[in-house]
Amino acid sequence: MGRIDETRPFLPVNIAVLTVSDTRTLDNDTSGATLAERVAAAGHRVADRRIEKDDSGAIEVLLRGWIADPSIDVVITTGGTGITGRDVTPEAFDRVLEKRIEGFGELFRMLSYQKIGTSTIQSRAIGGVAGGTYLFALPGSTGAVKDGWDDILVHQLDNRFRPCNLVELMPRLQEHLKPQAG
């Protein structure tokens, strides 16, 4: 099991939070607010927070803007990961991701199964990397946001977490773009 190595310095990361919903506003967006509060409580910076309708094109445009923004290290979305016709967040992710982090969705569903049983099959939680930015899509319930953050992301976005974490890989995410010597 992982642990925090207190001899290493904490490195805060800049995280953009997106709620995907046709019905939420900043006033009633409990899952986005819960996520933003947890991000800040962990010592990270909420670099931006938005709400976008269940429109894969609009979600893609917003994701691409955040990916291109050097001040954003991580994007976490909540909502739109189900299987209904309006759930299109994974499709938007598919159009921007360079690499998938398969283990994120697998681990999320494993942890979720312990709490909600077989209903977890309805979640298409996904993670990946694009342009040196990590992207994670969580379901829209407040409980799912807590599970995804508290049980996975808070650890992987803490450079002190051992044996390894996603933060220490950040400088190497765009190695494929560097000119090769020779």
Secondary structure as UniProt FT lines:
FT   STRAND          3..4
FT   TURN            6..7
FT   STRAND          14..20
FT   TURN            26..28
FT   HELIX           30..41
FT   TURN            42..43
FT   STRAND          45..52
FT   HELIX           56..68
FT   TURN            70..71
FT   STRAND          74..78
FT   TURN            85..86
FT   HELIX           89..96
FT   STRAND          99..100
FT   HELIX           102..116
FT   HELIX           117..122
FT   STRAND          126..130
FT   TURN            131..132
FT   STRAND          133..138
FT   HELIX           142..148
FT   HELIX           149..153
FT   HELIX           154..156
FT   TURN            159..160
FT   STRAND          161..162
FT   HELIX           167..172
FT   TURN            173..174
FT   HELIX           175..177
//
